[in-house]
Amino acid sequence: MHDQTITQLSAGLATGAFSSEELTRAFLARIDQFNPALNAFITVTADAALAQARAADARRQRGEAGPLTGVPIAHKDIFCTSGVRTSCGSRILDRFIAPYDATVVEKLNAAGVVMLGKTNMDEFAMGSSNETSFYGPVRNPWDLDAVPGGSSGGSAAAVAARLTPGATGTDTGGSIRQPAALCGITGIKPTYGRVSRWGMIAYASSLDQGGPMARTAADCALLLGAMAGFDPRDSTSVDRLVPDYITLLDRPLTGLKIGLPKEYFGEGLEGEVAGVVEDAIAEYRKLGAETVEISLPNSQLAIPAYYVIAPAECSSNLARFDGVRYGHRCENPKDLLDLYTRSRAEGFGAEVTRRILVGTFALSAGYYDAYYLKAQQIRRLISDDFRRAFDQVDVIAGPTSPTVAFNLGEKVDDPITMYLSDIYTIAVNLAGLPGLSLPVGFVGQRPVGLQLIGDYFAEDRLLNVAHCYQQVTDWNQRAPAAFA
Amino acid sequence: MSLGPAEVAKIAHLARLAIRVEEAPAYARNLSAILDLVAQMNAVDTTGVAPMAHPLDMAQRLRVDAVTEPDQRERFQAIAPRTEAGLYLVPKVID
């Protein structure tokens, strides 16, 4: 059962080939067996999962099941889950039991999914390798010496290793797409505002967006359909109809115009990765798509602008962790200032501390115009580049990441080098566009991802374009040998 | 832009983070490197470019000024480090 996609599992549940309880037990057994090697889960909620599975089976017997009823998934530990520890990968929330469910969790529960547990992640989603987690790094199932990417590294590794058929993730600068690429799975970051941020612990609020991670675009379509939609509790949620992504998957690609940004194929892109990506693009031409070279001239400014905007917003968002109302509190504070400063210093790791400091500096008196305002102006230029590109093409394609998964420890002491692994994903967040990564091959035994970028609210198009490729190739069916 | 340990200490105070003296030089190095990266923004003239705060350029939605949340004080205080009689306890602020 564990090698089936959500689409296949959904069919198996519907025909009664197996029950949700049997399915859930099978995945819990795999987590028991394989998680020690991967560290993909921070918390496994076995008892609650079995209770949810039995409830899903009962619901099916009453004839009230939907396509996701009884399907096991995992949640990135950034989504609040009522009564279950929600750590965000941080010591400061190590003992935080969320008092409510995030909207995404609530919506997926309403669809009848079974939560297997909470997946490991970079602390507060700040990282590209899952090495900043308080709970230790996650390993890449394709090669245990390699990182899984980040920040949704636990979700990506768990899906790739068949410990769960699907998982939630969040993406502020590439945190769904980059780990999806490095672990050889499919993940989509929707348009900003498409999926509610309520109950999703905030990192950089003008960039954060939740989305699904699974083996195929069809599975992502099923999950996104259940996750997306207007939420009055999120003030930036967009009130717009959620299309039926499944019925839109099979549209032919004849005449589709794919833009290839010349800036995404230049210096910094590893040669073998470029070769794999070019093969995937050739496959699209065979499917009837037309490719056009385009330019996104301000691409090189995305990382500099991001490392002002994201830290500035994080320094403000993370001010709430003060040791007073929830989270870690230091021992024997001598006064209120000591309580704040020591609780926070003990609770946050080095990368989170760095970003809070950068953001605090950028927002401090006298520096606002030079940093935050300037970055917001650059953000406009980057967004305008995409608007012009979408006048010419339907989707944009390129590599998700300039390299395949790097080794554990390789970049952990050098923040700047680490930041560059998100060079092709960050601009998409700044513009607020949807982006998808799908597996298109390997360099050695490490997977390569193709990124597809769409116009605002074109998630249906991205899923369709990825799905058509997955109908004629089998990269998405490959399983890492040790976890097959 | 280059920051030294003294500037890091000042920023850490603004951020309410107790950075140890021996950690300050490493943070100063990291922060200076990040600010050098960020300085690449200055290569572009942005005179007259409207800053973009929201990807969809939407206005903030407002809601009716009405009570919509139930009282969940006990539930929320159950996860607090220290409470007493429905209040959050912190060290004495005023003598």
Boltz contact constraints between the chains, C-beta under 6 A:
constraints:
  - contact:
      token1: [A, 97]
      token2: [B, 79]
      max_distance: 6.0
  - contact:
      token1: [A, 99]
      token2: [B, 75]
      max_distance: 6.0
  - contact:
      token1: [A, 99]
      token2: [B, 76]
      max_distance: 6.0
  - contact:
      token1: [A, 192]
      token2: [B, 55]
      max_distance: 6.0
  - contact:
      token1: [A, 235]
      token2: [B, 60]
      max_distance: 6.0
  - contact:
      token1: [A, 235]
      token2: [B, 61]
      max_distance: 6.0
  - contact:
      token1: [A, 304]
      token2: [B, 37]
      max_distance: 6.0
  - contact:
      token1: [A, 304]
      token2: [B, 38]
      max_distance: 6.0
  - contact:
      token1: [A, 304]
      token2: [B, 40]
      max_distance: 6.0
  - contact:
      token1: [A, 304]
      token2: [B, 41]
      max_distance: 6.0
  - contact:
      token1: [A, 307]
      token2: [B, 34]
      max_distance: 6.0
  - contact:
      token1: [A, 307]
      token2: [B, 38]
      max_distance: 6.0
  - contact:
      token1: [A, 308]
      token2: [B, 38]
      max_distance: 6.0
  - contact:
      token1: [A, 324]
      token2: [B, 88]
      max_distance: 6.0
  - contact:
      token1: [A, 324]
      token2: [B, 90]
      max_distance: 6.0
  - contact:
      token1: [A, 325]
      token2: [B, 80]
      max_distance: 6.0
  - contact:
      token1: [A, 325]
      token2: [B, 88]
      max_distance: 6.0
  - contact:
      token1: [A, 326]
      token2: [B, 79]
      max_distance: 6.0
  - contact:
      token1: [A, 326]
      token2: [B, 80]
      max_distance: 6.0
  - contact:
      token1: [A, 329]
      token2: [B, 81]
      max_distance: 6.0
  - contact:
      token1: [A, 333]
      token2: [B, 91]
      max_distance: 6.0
  - contact:
      token1: [A, 335]
      token2: [B, 91]
      max_distance: 6.0
  - contact:
      token1: [A, 336]
      token2: [B, 90]
      max_distance: 6.0
  - contact:
      token1: [A, 336]
      token2: [B, 91]
      max_distance: 6.0
  - contact:
      token1: [A, 336]
      token2: [B, 93]
      max_distance: 6.0
  - contact:
      token1: [A, 339]
      token2: [B, 91]
      max_distance: 6.0
  - contact:
      token1: [A, 340]
      token2: [B, 16]
      max_distance: 6.0
  - contact:
      token1: [A, 341]
      token2: [B, 16]
      max_distance: 6.0
  - contact:
      token1: [A, 341]
      token2: [B, 17]
      max_distance: 6.0
  - contact:
      token1: [A, 341]
      token2: [B, 18]
      max_distance: 6.0
  - contact:
      token1: [A, 342]
      token2: [B, 18]
      max_distance: 6.0
  - contact:
      token1: [A, 344]
      token2: [B, 16]
      max_distance: 6.0
  - contact:
      token1: [A, 344]
      token2: [B, 17]
      max_distance: 6.0
  - contact:
      token1: [A, 345]
      token2: [B, 17]
      max_distance: 6.0
  - contact:
      token1: [A, 345]
      token2: [B, 18]
      max_distance: 6.0
  - contact:
      token1: [A, 354]
      token2: [B, 30]
      max_distance: 6.0
  - contact:
      token1: [A, 356]
      token2: [B, 15]
      max_distance: 6.0
  - contact:
      token1: [A, 357]
      token2: [B, 11]
      max_distance: 6.0
  - contact:
      token1: [A, 357]
      token2: [B, 31]
      max_distance: 6.0
  - contact:
      token1: [A, 358]
      token2: [B, 34]
      max_distance: 6.0
  - contact:
      token1: [A, 360]
      token2: [B, 11]
      max_distance: 6.0
  - contact:
      token1: [A, 360]
      token2: [B, 14]
      max_distance: 6.0
  - contact:
      token1: [A, 360]
      token2: [B, 15]
      max_distance: 6.0
  - contact:
      token1: [A, 361]
      token2: [B, 11]
      max_distance: 6.0
  - contact:
      token1: [A, 373]
      token2: [B, 51]
      max_distance: 6.0
  - contact:
      token1: [A, 374]
      token2: [B, 41]
      max_distance: 6.0
  - contact:
      token1: [A, 376]
      token2: [B, 51]
      max_distance: 6.0
  - contact:
      token1: [A, 376]
      token2: [B, 52]
      max_distance: 6.0
  - contact:
      token1: [A, 377]
      token2: [B, 46]
      max_distance: 6.0
  - contact:
      token1: [A, 377]
      token2: [B, 49]
      max_distance: 6.0
  - contact:
      token1: [A, 377]
      token2: [B, 51]
      max_distance: 6.0
  - contact:
      token1: [A, 378]
      token2: [B, 41]
      max_distance: 6.0
  - contact:
      token1: [A, 379]
      token2: [B, 52]
      max_distance: 6.0
  - contact:
      token1: [A, 380]
      token2: [B, 49]
      max_distance: 6.0
  - contact:
      token1: [A, 380]
      token2: [B, 50]
      max_distance: 6.0
  - contact:
      token1: [A, 380]
      token2: [B, 52]
      max_distance: 6.0
  - contact:
      token1: [A, 415]
      token2: [B, 30]
      max_distance: 6.0
  - contact:
      token1: [A, 416]
      token2: [B, 33]
      max_distance: 6.0
  - contact:
      token1: [A, 416]
      token2: [B, 37]
      max_distance: 6.0
  - contact:
      token1: [A, 432]
      token2: [B, 55]
      max_distance: 6.0
  - contact:
      token1: [A, 432]
      token2: [B, 56]
      max_distance: 6.0
